[in-house]
Amino acid sequence: MGIKSFVVKPIAKRIARQIAVSAANAVEHQDAIRHTLIQKAKHTKFGKDHQFNAIKTYADFKNAIPIRDYEGLKPYVELIKDGGSDVLWNGKPKYFAKTSGTTSGVKFIPITKDSIPNHIGGARSALFCNVAFTKDASLFDGKVIFLSGSPEMDEVGGILTGRLSGIVNHLIPAWLKGNQLPSYETNVIEDWETKLDRIVEETIDQDMRLISGIPPWVQMYYERVIERSGKSTVAEVFPNFSTFVHGGVNFQPYENKLQALIGKNVHTVETYPASEGFIAFQDRPDVEGLLLNTNSGIFFEFIPANEIFNENPPRLSLAEIEVGVNYAIILNSNAGLWGYNIGDTVEFVSKNPYRLKVSGRIKHFISAFGEHVIGKEVEEAMTATAQAFNAEVIEFTVAPQINPSKGIPYHEWFVEFGKKPADINAFIKLLDEKMQAQNIYYLDLLQGQILKPLEIRVMQENAFRNYMKSQGKLGGQNKVPRLSNDRKIADLLQNWIIS
C-alpha cells in the first residue's frame, strides 16, 4: 500500500459516513439551502427584480421566481459579460463554463467562488465513497487520466471562460495533480484524434490506475491503447487499472463492449456532472441509482415531465416527489441560477435516501404524432432486444420518417452494431414489441395504422464517429442524441448506411 492510499482510506471512510448522515437529512438540508440562497442573493439585481425580501415560504419562492431556460436568464448573463457585479449572485463569477445550446448558440454558465466546492466536492465524494465501500484505495498510488476538453481559457468580460471539464482540470487538488495525465500540452490539443494519439503515447507505459470520461470516447482510447501496444486487452497494458469513472450518457449500452476491451472486472463509478452543477453520484456500488447531491449549494425542484410545457406546471420540492415518475429537474444555486431548467429528465428509484437515474433530455424526444417517446424508452427497448439476440450495439439514434417514399410513416432507427443479430428481421420485430410495451401511445398509433412498425438502418463501422467528426464534435463532452423530433441528424447519417 502506497502513502497516498494509506492516508486516503480512513478519510474516505469518514466522508462516506458523513454523506450517509447528510443523505438521511436531505429534505431539511434542501429547506435550509433555499432559505440561505434567498438571504445571500437578496441584494443582487436578480434578487431585487424578484422581490427576494418578500419571500418567506416555498409558495412565495415559486410565485417570485419563474422557470427559465438559458434564454430567460441570458439578459442577466449579458450584464455580467458587460462588467456587471452583484447581478445573479454576489460579486462576479469566478468562471464561465462555455457550452453549446441548440437554440441559444454558445451558453455562458456562471461558476462562482461559492459554487466551486459543489463541482469539486461532488467528484471527491464519488471517489471516496467507492474507496470506502470497496476498501480499495490503490487508484491513488498510480496515474489517473481524465479524458476531457481543453483546459485552455479565454476571457469574457474579464471572467475566465472555458469548457467545464477544462475548468475542473485547474481545480484538481495539488496532492492528486502529480498523478494526473495527460500533460497540459497534450490536453490543449483541439483535434480529438491528434489529441488521442498523444494521450496514448503519454500513458501507454505508465501505471494507469483510474480512467475517467464519457464512454464512447473512453472506448476509442481503449481501442487505440490495444492497437498501439499489440496486447489483447487494456488490463494487459495496465495491470493495476482498478477504477473507471463515467458520466454524461447512459452506461448500459456501452458496458459489455468496454468490459470486453478491459478484460477484467474493475470498479465503476457513475457521476452526474453538468456545467450548471454536480447533481448526483454513485455513493454505493451495490445499489441502483445515483445519490442526489442535496447539501451542496443547490436547491432542487421537479416538474412532471409530461407537464413541463404546460403554462403553469406543478413545481415540487424534494419532499413531494414520488418514485418511478419522470421529472424535469430544475436548479436554484449559489452559482446564480434561478428556476433554471437544464433540460434533463430524471426518475427517482429511492426516497430513503434520494437516489435517481437520468432518464433523458426534454428536447430529445419523438412526438411527431403525439407518441412522446423519450430516451429512457428507446434505450431500455434496445438493451433488452440486444441481450435477447446476443447482439452488440455500438451506437444508435432514432428519428421520425414522416414522409416516406411509399406507405405510412414510421420511426427510423440508425444502428451501428459491433456484433450483428443473426436474424435482423426478428431483431426488428422484437425491438418494436419492446417499444410498444414501453409506450402506450406508440402502440395506439400502430394499432390505428397512423404509424407502421419501426425500421432499422444498419450503419457502417465507425459511422457515428465519422458523423461526429464531420460536425466538429469528436471527443470531449460531446455525445450523439438518442432521439430527435426532426430529420437533421437522420439526413446527415445517410452517407454511412449499409442497408
WOMOLIN-V707765 format. One record per residue. N is the residue number from 0. RES is the residue in one small letter. PHI is phi in whole degrees, 0 to 359 (none if undefined). NEAR is the number of other ideal C-beta (glycine too) atoms within 8 Angstrom. Layout:
n=N res=RES phi=PHI near=NEAR
n=N res=RES phi=PHI near=NEAR
This chain:
n=0 res=m phi=none near=6
n=1 res=g phi=281 near=8
n=2 res=i phi=297 near=5
n=3 res=k phi=295 near=11
n=4 res=s phi=294 near=13
n=5 res=f phi=297 near=9
n=6 res=v phi=287 near=8
n=7 res=v phi=291 near=12
n=8 res=k phi=306 near=11
n=9 res=p phi=293 near=7
n=10 res=i phi=295 near=9
n=11 res=a phi=299 near=14
n=12 res=k phi=297 near=10
n=13 res=r phi=293 near=8
n=14 res=i phi=295 near=13
n=15 res=a phi=298 near=13
n=16 res=r phi=294 near=9
n=17 res=q phi=297 near=8
n=18 res=i phi=295 near=12
n=19 res=a phi=296 near=10
n=20 res=v phi=295 near=8
n=21 res=s phi=299 near=11
n=22 res=a phi=297 near=12
n=23 res=a phi=288 near=8
n=24 res=n phi=241 near=9
n=25 res=a phi=299 near=14
n=26 res=v phi=295 near=9
n=27 res=e phi=297 near=7
n=28 res=h phi=296 near=11
n=29 res=q phi=296 near=14
n=30 res=d phi=299 near=8
n=31 res=a phi=294 near=8
n=32 res=i phi=295 near=12
n=33 res=r phi=302 near=12
n=34 res=h phi=296 near=8
n=35 res=t phi=296 near=8
n=36 res=l phi=302 near=13
n=37 res=i phi=295 near=12
n=38 res=q phi=295 near=7
n=39 res=k phi=287 near=9
n=40 res=a phi=258 near=14
n=41 res=k phi=290 near=10
n=42 res=h phi=261 near=7
n=43 res=t phi=283 near=13
n=44 res=k phi=301 near=11
n=45 res=f phi=298 near=12
n=46 res=g phi=299 near=12
n=47 res=k phi=289 near=10
n=48 res=d phi=298 near=6
n=49 res=h phi=247 near=9
n=50 res=q phi=52 near=8
n=51 res=f phi=302 near=11
n=52 res=n phi=300 near=6
n=53 res=a phi=266 near=7
n=54 res=i phi=278 near=10
n=55 res=k phi=240 near=4
n=56 res=t phi=237 near=6
n=57 res=y phi=295 near=7
n=58 res=a phi=297 near=6
n=59 res=d phi=299 near=10
n=60 res=f phi=303 near=11
n=61 res=k phi=293 near=8
n=62 res=n phi=291 near=5
n=63 res=a phi=275 near=10
n=64 res=i phi=244 near=8
n=65 res=p phi=284 near=5
n=66 res=i phi=287 near=9
n=67 res=r phi=225 near=11
n=68 res=d phi=256 near=9
n=69 res=y phi=298 near=10
n=70 res=e phi=301 near=8
n=71 res=g phi=290 near=8
n=72 res=l phi=269 near=13
n=73 res=k phi=303 near=9
n=74 res=p phi=303 near=6
n=75 res=y phi=288 near=12
n=76 res=v phi=298 near=12
n=77 res=e phi=297 near=8
n=78 res=l phi=297 near=10
n=79 res=i phi=294 near=15
n=80 res=k phi=299 near=10
n=81 res=d phi=276 near=7
n=82 res=g phi=107 near=7
n=83 res=g phi=292 near=9
n=84 res=s phi=239 near=6
n=85 res=d phi=55 near=9
n=86 res=v phi=265 near=12
n=87 res=l phi=259 near=15
n=88 res=w phi=213 near=15
n=89 res=n phi=298 near=9
n=90 res=g phi=75 near=7
n=91 res=k phi=243 near=8
n=92 res=p phi=299 near=12
n=93 res=k phi=285 near=9
n=94 res=y phi=220 near=11
n=95 res=f phi=249 near=13
n=96 res=a phi=273 near=14
n=97 res=k phi=268 near=10
n=98 res=t phi=219 near=10
n=99 res=s phi=267 near=6
n=100 res=g phi=236 near=9
n=101 res=t phi=289 near=5
n=102 res=t phi=250 near=5
n=103 res=s phi=263 near=10
n=104 res=g phi=69 near=6
n=105 res=v phi=286 near=8
n=106 res=k phi=254 near=11
n=107 res=f phi=243 near=11
n=108 res=i phi=265 near=13
n=109 res=p phi=290 near=16
n=110 res=i phi=235 near=15
n=111 res=t phi=256 near=14
n=112 res=k phi=303 near=6
n=113 res=d phi=286 near=10
n=114 res=s phi=268 near=14
n=115 res=i phi=303 near=11
n=116 res=p phi=302 near=9
n=117 res=n phi=297 near=16
n=118 res=h phi=293 near=15
n=119 res=i phi=285 near=11
n=120 res=g phi=294 near=10
n=121 res=g phi=296 near=15
n=122 res=a phi=295 near=13
n=123 res=r phi=299 near=9
n=124 res=s phi=298 near=13
n=125 res=a phi=299 near=14
n=126 res=l phi=293 near=13
n=127 res=f phi=291 near=13
n=128 res=c phi=297 near=16
n=129 res=n phi=297 near=13
n=130 res=v phi=298 near=15
n=131 res=a phi=298 near=12
n=132 res=f phi=270 near=10
n=133 res=t phi=267 near=8
n=134 res=k phi=60 near=7
n=135 res=d phi=234 near=9
n=136 res=a phi=253 near=14
n=137 res=s phi=296 near=12
n=138 res=l phi=300 near=14
n=139 res=f phi=279 near=12
n=140 res=d phi=265 near=10
n=141 res=g phi=228 near=13
n=142 res=k phi=270 near=12
n=143 res=v phi=232 near=14
n=144 res=i phi=226 near=14
n=145 res=f phi=243 near=10
n=146 res=l phi=286 near=12
n=147 res=s phi=220 near=13
n=148 res=g phi=286 near=10
n=149 res=s phi=296 near=10
n=150 res=p phi=277 near=13
n=151 res=e phi=293 near=7
n=152 res=m phi=242 near=10
n=153 res=d phi=253 near=7
n=154 res=e phi=238 near=8
n=155 res=v phi=234 near=9
n=156 res=g phi=60 near=8
n=157 res=g phi=81 near=6
n=158 res=i phi=250 near=13
n=159 res=l phi=300 near=10
n=160 res=t phi=225 near=12
n=161 res=g phi=188 near=16
n=162 res=r phi=290 near=13
n=163 res=l phi=305 near=16
n=164 res=s phi=299 near=11
n=165 res=g phi=289 near=15
n=166 res=i phi=299 near=15
n=167 res=v phi=299 near=13
n=168 res=n phi=303 near=11
n=169 res=h phi=282 near=8
n=170 res=l phi=255 near=9
n=171 res=i phi=298 near=8
n=172 res=p phi=300 near=7
n=173 res=a phi=301 near=5
n=174 res=w phi=292 near=6
n=175 res=l phi=259 near=10
n=176 res=k phi=301 near=8
n=177 res=g phi=295 near=6
n=178 res=n phi=273 near=11
n=179 res=q phi=278 near=10
n=180 res=l phi=231 near=12
n=181 res=p phi=279 near=9
n=182 res=s phi=292 near=7
n=183 res=y phi=300 near=6
n=184 res=e phi=299 near=6
n=185 res=t phi=284 near=11
n=186 res=n phi=294 near=13
n=187 res=v phi=274 near=9
n=188 res=i phi=294 near=10
n=189 res=e phi=277 near=6
n=190 res=d phi=292 near=6
n=191 res=w phi=297 near=11
n=192 res=e phi=290 near=9
n=193 res=t phi=296 near=8
n=194 res=k phi=298 near=13
n=195 res=l phi=298 near=12
n=196 res=d phi=299 near=9
n=197 res=r phi=292 near=11
n=198 res=i phi=298 near=14
n=199 res=v phi=299 near=12
n=200 res=e phi=302 near=7
n=201 res=e phi=282 near=11
n=202 res=t phi=252 near=13
n=203 res=i phi=296 near=10
n=204 res=d phi=250 near=3
n=205 res=q phi=258 near=10
n=206 res=d phi=272 near=7
n=207 res=m phi=287 near=15
n=208 res=r phi=245 near=16
n=209 res=l phi=233 near=14
n=210 res=i phi=232 near=13
n=211 res=s phi=225 near=11
n=212 res=g phi=164 near=13
n=213 res=i phi=287 near=14
n=214 res=p phi=312 near=12
n=215 res=p phi=297 near=13
n=216 res=w phi=277 near=12
n=217 res=v phi=296 near=15
n=218 res=q phi=301 near=12
n=219 res=m phi=299 near=11
n=220 res=y phi=298 near=14
n=221 res=y phi=303 near=12
n=222 res=e phi=297 near=9
n=223 res=r phi=293 near=11
n=224 res=v phi=299 near=14
n=225 res=i phi=296 near=13
n=226 res=e phi=298 near=7
n=227 res=r phi=291 near=8
n=228 res=s phi=278 near=9
n=229 res=g phi=78 near=4
n=230 res=k phi=273 near=8
n=231 res=s phi=267 near=5
n=232 res=t phi=218 near=11
n=233 res=v phi=296 near=13
n=234 res=a phi=298 near=10
n=235 res=e phi=290 near=9
n=236 res=v phi=280 near=12
n=237 res=f phi=239 near=11
n=238 res=p phi=297 near=6
n=239 res=n phi=262 near=9
n=240 res=f phi=301 near=13
n=241 res=s phi=232 near=10
n=242 res=t phi=219 near=15
n=243 res=f phi=243 near=13
n=244 res=v phi=253 near=14
n=245 res=h phi=220 near=14
n=246 res=g phi=182 near=9
n=247 res=g phi=98 near=8
n=248 res=v phi=219 near=9
n=249 res=n phi=298 near=7
n=250 res=f phi=285 near=10
n=251 res=q phi=305 near=7
n=252 res=p phi=296 near=11
n=253 res=y phi=260 near=11
n=254 res=e phi=301 near=8
n=255 res=n phi=296 near=7
n=256 res=k phi=295 near=11
n=257 res=l phi=295 near=13
n=258 res=q phi=298 near=8
n=259 res=a phi=295 near=7
n=260 res=l phi=293 near=12
n=261 res=i phi=292 near=13
n=262 res=g phi=87 near=9
n=263 res=k phi=200 near=6
n=264 res=n phi=282 near=3
n=265 res=v phi=231 near=9
n=266 res=h phi=290 near=10
n=267 res=t phi=245 near=10
n=268 res=v phi=233 near=14
n=269 res=e phi=262 near=11
n=270 res=t phi=231 near=15
n=271 res=y phi=230 near=11
n=272 res=p phi=268 near=11
n=273 res=a phi=214 near=10
n=274 res=s phi=302 near=8
n=275 res=e phi=279 near=10
n=276 res=g phi=158 near=15
n=277 res=f phi=274 near=15
n=278 res=i phi=273 near=12
n=279 res=a phi=201 near=11
n=280 res=f phi=205 near=16
n=281 res=q phi=282 near=12
n=282 res=d phi=267 near=13
n=283 res=r phi=219 near=7
n=284 res=p phi=281 near=10
n=285 res=d phi=250 near=4
n=286 res=v phi=228 near=7
n=287 res=e phi=279 near=6
n=288 res=g phi=94 near=10
n=289 res=l phi=250 near=14
n=290 res=l phi=285 near=13
n=291 res=l phi=294 near=13
n=292 res=n phi=277 near=14
n=293 res=t phi=274 near=12
n=294 res=n phi=231 near=8
n=295 res=s phi=215 near=11
n=296 res=g phi=85 near=12
n=297 res=i phi=241 near=13
n=298 res=f phi=260 near=10
n=299 res=f phi=265 near=13
n=300 res=e phi=230 near=12
n=301 res=f phi=221 near=15
n=302 res=i phi=238 near=14
n=303 res=p phi=309 near=13
n=304 res=a phi=300 near=12
n=305 res=n phi=284 near=6
n=306 res=e phi=241 near=9
n=307 res=i phi=298 near=11
n=308 res=f phi=266 near=4
n=309 res=n phi=290 near=6
n=310 res=e phi=295 near=3
n=311 res=n phi=230 near=3
n=312 res=p phi=289 near=11
n=313 res=p phi=293 near=6
n=314 res=r phi=248 near=10
n=315 res=l phi=245 near=11
n=316 res=s phi=278 near=11
n=317 res=l phi=303 near=13
n=318 res=a phi=296 near=6
n=319 res=e phi=258 near=6
n=320 res=i phi=286 near=12
n=321 res=e phi=234 near=5
n=322 res=v phi=291 near=8
n=323 res=g phi=86 near=6
n=324 res=v phi=259 near=9
n=325 res=n phi=275 near=11
n=326 res=y phi=241 near=14
n=327 res=a phi=281 near=13
n=328 res=i phi=260 near=12
n=329 res=i phi=241 near=14
n=330 res=l phi=245 near=14
n=331 res=n phi=229 near=14
n=332 res=s phi=214 near=15
n=333 res=n phi=281 near=12
n=334 res=a phi=268 near=17
n=335 res=g phi=95 near=15
n=336 res=l phi=264 near=13
n=337 res=w phi=226 near=11
n=338 res=g phi=55 near=10
n=339 res=y phi=269 near=13
n=340 res=n phi=271 near=11
n=341 res=i phi=278 near=9
n=342 res=g phi=93 near=8
n=343 res=d phi=264 near=11
n=344 res=t phi=244 near=16
n=345 res=v phi=227 near=12
n=346 res=e phi=225 near=12
n=347 res=f phi=282 near=15
n=348 res=v phi=253 near=10
n=349 res=s phi=202 near=11
n=350 res=k phi=248 near=7
n=351 res=n phi=218 near=5
n=352 res=p phi=276 near=11
n=353 res=y phi=278 near=14
n=354 res=r phi=243 near=15
n=355 res=l phi=221 near=12
n=356 res=k phi=229 near=10
n=357 res=v phi=282 near=10
n=358 res=s phi=257 near=11
n=359 res=g phi=155 near=13
n=360 res=r phi=241 near=10
n=361 res=i phi=301 near=12
n=362 res=k phi=274 near=6
n=363 res=h phi=259 near=11
n=364 res=f phi=204 near=13
n=365 res=i phi=238 near=13
n=366 res=s phi=215 near=9
n=367 res=a phi=296 near=8
n=368 res=f phi=230 near=9
n=369 res=g phi=92 near=6
n=370 res=e phi=280 near=12
n=371 res=h phi=45 near=10
n=372 res=v phi=281 near=15
n=373 res=i phi=245 near=14
n=374 res=g phi=302 near=14
n=375 res=k phi=304 near=11
n=376 res=e phi=290 near=11
n=377 res=v phi=290 near=15
n=378 res=e phi=292 near=12
n=379 res=e phi=291 near=10
n=380 res=a phi=295 near=13
n=381 res=m phi=293 near=14
n=382 res=t phi=299 near=10
n=383 res=a phi=296 near=9
n=384 res=t phi=290 near=13
n=385 res=a phi=299 near=12
n=386 res=q phi=295 near=7
n=387 res=a phi=296 near=7
n=388 res=f phi=255 near=12
n=389 res=n phi=53 near=7
n=390 res=a phi=262 near=11
n=391 res=e phi=240 near=9
n=392 res=v phi=255 near=12
n=393 res=i phi=281 near=8
n=394 res=e phi=198 near=11
n=395 res=f phi=202 near=12
n=396 res=t phi=212 near=15
n=397 res=v phi=229 near=14
n=398 res=a phi=217 near=15
n=399 res=p phi=280 near=13
n=400 res=q phi=255 near=12
n=401 res=i phi=277 near=7
n=402 res=n phi=236 near=4
n=403 res=p phi=293 near=9
n=404 res=s phi=296 near=2
n=405 res=k phi=208 near=3
n=406 res=g phi=79 near=5
n=407 res=i phi=264 near=8
n=408 res=p phi=297 near=12
n=409 res=y phi=199 near=13
n=410 res=h phi=269 near=13
n=411 res=e phi=253 near=12
n=412 res=w phi=256 near=12
n=413 res=f phi=256 near=15
n=414 res=v phi=232 near=12
n=415 res=e phi=257 near=14
n=416 res=f phi=265 near=12
n=417 res=g phi=274 near=7
n=418 res=k phi=223 near=6
n=419 res=k phi=285 near=7
n=420 res=p phi=291 near=11
n=421 res=a phi=297 near=4
n=422 res=d phi=233 near=7
n=423 res=i phi=294 near=9
n=424 res=n phi=292 near=6
n=425 res=a phi=293 near=9
n=426 res=f phi=299 near=13
n=427 res=i phi=297 near=12
n=428 res=k phi=298 near=9
n=429 res=l phi=293 near=11
n=430 res=l phi=301 near=14
n=431 res=d phi=295 near=11
n=432 res=e phi=296 near=8
n=433 res=k phi=296 near=13
n=434 res=m phi=292 near=15
n=435 res=q phi=298 near=10
n=436 res=a phi=289 near=7
n=437 res=q phi=283 near=11
n=438 res=n phi=223 near=11
n=439 res=i phi=295 near=5
n=440 res=y phi=291 near=9
n=441 res=y phi=298 near=13
n=442 res=l phi=299 near=10
n=443 res=d phi=300 near=8
n=444 res=l phi=292 near=12
n=445 res=l phi=292 near=13
n=446 res=q phi=294 near=6
n=447 res=g phi=274 near=6
n=448 res=q phi=57 near=7
n=449 res=i phi=277 near=8
n=450 res=l phi=241 near=13
n=451 res=k phi=254 near=8
n=452 res=p phi=305 near=9
n=453 res=l phi=300 near=12
n=454 res=e phi=236 near=10
n=455 res=i phi=248 near=11
n=456 res=r phi=254 near=12
n=457 res=v phi=281 near=10
n=458 res=m phi=260 near=13
n=459 res=q phi=294 near=9
n=460 res=e phi=300 near=4
n=461 res=n phi=65 near=7
n=462 res=a phi=302 near=14
n=463 res=f phi=286 near=13
n=464 res=r phi=296 near=10
n=465 res=n phi=294 near=10
n=466 res=y phi=297 near=13
n=467 res=m phi=297 near=11
n=468 res=k phi=297 near=11
n=469 res=s phi=296 near=7
n=470 res=q phi=262 near=7
n=471 res=g phi=69 near=5
n=472 res=k phi=236 near=7
n=473 res=l phi=280 near=10
n=474 res=g phi=86 near=10
n=475 res=g phi=64 near=12
n=476 res=q phi=258 near=10
n=477 res=n phi=282 near=8
n=478 res=k phi=211 near=8
n=479 res=v phi=277 near=10
n=480 res=p phi=298 near=9
n=481 res=r phi=289 near=11
n=482 res=l phi=222 near=15
n=483 res=s phi=222 near=13
n=484 res=n phi=267 near=9
n=485 res=d phi=224 near=6
n=486 res=r phi=252 near=10
n=487 res=k phi=299 near=7
n=488 res=i phi=288 near=12
n=489 res=a phi=304 near=13
n=490 res=d phi=293 near=7
n=491 res=l phi=287 near=10
n=492 res=l phi=280 near=14
n=493 res=q phi=303 near=7
n=494 res=n phi=295 near=5
n=495 res=w phi=245 near=10
n=496 res=i phi=279 near=12
n=497 res=i phi=271 near=7
n=498 res=s phi=207 near=4
